[in-house]
């Protein structure tokens, strides 16, 4: 028998926070994945909301192309506030 | 954008990540030995959590009060959860859940030798929480910093929950120690039986642990077996005093010079026997796991059939 599909689980810890990836599990369908996620990942009030998504539905960047993919950000130091020198006596900046 | 990077370059990159104490993540290139070692260790850890439900599950229907029953049920459920976190981590290394279950019930992968000892009295539930989970915590806290990301993250979740396990066990024993002479004797007898197997949980002495050096170089393990065993003994001695039990080791004494306790060695021949499948409960544990897996096949099939009908 083939295995149930793999789901990735994301939990919102409390209102105001993003959903964060917490792990994965197997389930036959979406409803079972949600139930299992509740039992496996929120036994101690760790969340107020759960997302489950089939792992095979996720498109991910490849670690091999990590350098070229993120290279455009490397030489743009002017995107950071610390690039700009402002006199110390200028307040609130 | 597929470029073939030569293996020695990949190995250099891998070594650099390890050297700066960074984490390896699932889709990174890794040496085959690193992957194999991790699969072996994390799967063994996962299997231990799953098999570990049995000795305590043995007392679920006979817990002496609703309070103790609810606590024990929650604890056994946690062990199932810990097993699942760790199976998930193992699967990121390219082994399927089905294969892992097969390897456990066919005896091709191991689990901790401690779960091959029987739970003969309810005091054992307390002793397991105190000593067995205490030893597990000693082992697991440094593993939160292990070099493989998914394993470390699973360990962080587990360690948060493990503290409840140890405290409920110690509290259970304290309650019994405040009871009758008979209850105190039950606690002492239980501690006598579990002390040495608990010390064995850290694995053989460093001199006989051939994989330790490589595992530490890879950042998979952070401490040697003997270091962790020493740490456990030093932590446990004052807890035993507070509880009012003795630890069954005539060589156990404080060594002022070392600032640590001297203690005797467990019976390593017994350990090897248990690891090789000849402990008191090995066959029973695996037979039970196999039966649960096979008896559950129709449920898995039915859920698959239901899902296939529902989504089309």
Interface residues (C-beta under 8 A of the other chain):
Chain A: X1 X2 X3 X4 X6 X22 X23 X24 X25 X26 X28 X29 X32 X39 X40 X43 X44 X60 X62 X63 X64 X65 X68
Chain B: X1 X2 X3 X5 X25 X27 X28 X29 X74 X77 X78 X81 X84 X85 X88 X91 X96 X97 X98 X153 X154 X157 X161 X297 X300 X301 X303 X304 X306 X307 X310 X311
